[in-house]
């Protein structure tokens, strides 16, 4: 039988623990990207307000797509549960 432990001897991470680990990396990476874009905008004499508007629109678009995917996944899960009953 195969072992379920990881090479370092720890147990595999699932669910909320895995999501919390992702958040620890995503938030600092997003902040670093935002600061890098602001630094480049100032260095290249771009309109920072216009750039922030584009970033806001892009973020809202990505969040909207993620929300739509979550809703679709929830709907599929509900349909599967209903069929199993």
C-alpha positions, 0 to 999 in steps of 0.5 A: 500500500502506498504511503500518504505522507509527503517526502518531508514526513508531514501529512498532506495538506487539504482544505482550509490549511491549503487555502490559508497557505495560498493566501500567505503567498498570493497577498504579498505577491499581489502587493509586490506587483502593485508596487512594481507597477506604480514604480514603473509608471512613475519611472516612465512618466505614465499617468498613475491615476489612469493606470490604477483605473485599469488595474481596478477594472482588471481586478474586478473582471478577474473577481467576476470571473472567479465568482461566476466559476464558483457559482457554476461549481456550486450549481454542479455540486448541488445537481450531483447531490440531488441526483444521488438522493 
